[in-house]
Amino acid sequence: MTIYRRHWPIKDKLLERIVKSNTGCWLWQAAKDICGYGRIWYNNRNSSAHSVSYLEFKGPIPKGNQVLHTCDTPSCINPDHLWLGTHRDNMEDKAKKKRYPKKDKKTGRFMEKA
């Protein structure tokens, strides 16, 4: 009996589409949005891969929370690099780390202010 990929467990689909970097990031290699965040079809909708990774490996995301990155790499879906916070937490983290909206097109990482 052949098991088609669309019927594979979602964790297997996630792990099939990553490359592990030397920083510990699990870099998403499939579809990405314009900002470099991974996209995956999940529960009949186009979802962010890092949020799906959090759901599958860590558990539910409470209402009002977002899945944030400790590594600041949009394509990373490593659950050890993901944490829950509010939009405000995300903006405070951005300010504390002095991240700016300009990104390197090759790596997807935020670039230092010139």
C-alpha positions as CSV (number, residue, x, y, z in Angstrom):
1,M,0.0,0.0,0.0
2,T,1.4,3.4,-1.0
3,I,1.1,6.3,1.5
4,Y,0.8,9.5,-0.4
5,R,2.6,12.6,0.9
6,R,-0.6,14.5,1.4
7,H,-1.6,11.8,4.0
8,W,1.7,12.0,5.9
9,P,1.6,13.3,9.5
10,I,2.2,17.0,9.5
11,K,5.4,16.7,11.6
12,D,6.9,14.5,8.8
13,K,5.9,17.1,6.2
14,L,7.6,19.8,8.2
15,L,10.8,17.9,8.7
16,E,10.9,16.9,5.0
17,R,11.1,20.5,4.0
18,I,13.9,21.9,6.2
19,V,17.7,22.2,6.1
20,K,19.4,22.3,9.5
21,S,21.9,25.1,9.8
22,N,25.0,25.3,12.0
23,T,23.1,27.9,14.2
24,G,20.5,25.3,15.1
25,C,17.9,26.9,12.8
26,W,15.6,24.6,10.8
27,L,15.4,26.6,7.6
28,W,12.2,26.2,5.6
29,Q,12.9,25.2,2.0
30,A,9.4,25.2,0.5
31,A,7.0,28.1,-0.2
32,K,7.7,31.4,1.5
33,D,6.0,34.8,1.7
34,I,7.6,38.0,0.6
35,C,9.2,38.5,4.1
36,G,10.8,35.0,4.0
37,Y,8.4,33.3,6.4
38,G,7.6,29.7,5.4
39,R,4.1,28.8,4.3
40,I,2.3,25.4,4.5
41,W,-1.2,24.1,3.8
42,Y,-2.6,23.2,7.3
43,N,-6.2,22.5,8.3
44,N,-7.5,23.7,4.9
45,R,-5.7,27.0,5.0
46,N,-2.4,28.6,4.0
47,S,-0.6,29.0,7.3
48,S,2.8,30.1,8.6
49,A,5.2,27.2,8.9
50,H,6.7,28.4,12.2
51,S,3.2,28.6,13.8
52,V,2.4,25.1,12.5
53,S,5.7,23.8,13.9
54,Y,4.9,25.3,17.3
55,L,1.4,23.8,17.2
56,E,2.7,20.3,16.3
57,F,5.8,20.2,18.5
58,K,4.8,22.3,21.5
59,G,1.0,22.7,21.7
60,P,-1.8,25.2,21.2
61,I,-1.3,28.9,20.7
62,P,-3.6,30.8,23.1
63,K,-5.8,33.5,21.6
64,G,-4.0,36.8,21.5
65,N,-0.6,35.3,21.2
66,Q,1.8,35.0,18.3
67,V,4.7,32.6,17.6
68,L,7.9,34.6,17.8
69,H,11.5,33.7,16.9
70,T,14.5,33.9,19.4
71,C,16.8,33.5,16.4
72,D,15.2,36.3,14.3
73,T,15.3,34.1,11.2
74,P,11.9,34.2,9.4
75,S,12.4,30.9,7.7
76,C,13.3,29.0,10.9
77,I,10.8,26.5,12.2
78,N,12.8,24.9,15.0
79,P,10.4,24.7,17.9
80,D,13.4,25.4,20.3
81,H,13.7,28.8,18.6
82,L,10.0,29.6,18.9
83,W,8.2,31.2,21.8
84,L,4.8,32.7,22.5
85,G,4.2,36.4,23.0
86,T,1.8,39.2,22.1
87,H,2.2,41.7,19.3
88,R,3.6,44.1,21.9
89,D,6.2,41.5,23.1
90,N,7.3,41.2,19.4
91,M,7.7,45.0,19.0
92,E,9.6,45.3,22.3
93,D,11.9,42.4,21.3
94,K,12.5,44.1,17.9
95,A,13.4,47.4,19.6
96,K,15.6,45.7,22.2
97,K,17.5,43.8,19.5
98,K,17.6,46.9,17.3
99,R,16.1,45.1,14.3
100,Y,15.2,47.1,11.3
101,P,12.7,46.4,8.5
102,K,15.4,46.2,5.8
103,K,16.4,42.5,5.2
104,D,19.2,40.8,3.3
105,K,17.5,39.2,0.3
106,K,19.7,36.1,0.3
107,T,19.5,35.2,4.0
108,G,16.1,36.7,5.0
109,R,17.8,38.1,8.1
110,F,17.3,41.7,9.1
111,M,20.3,43.9,8.3
112,E,22.0,46.4,10.6
113,K,21.2,50.0,10.1
114,A,23.7,51.7,7.9
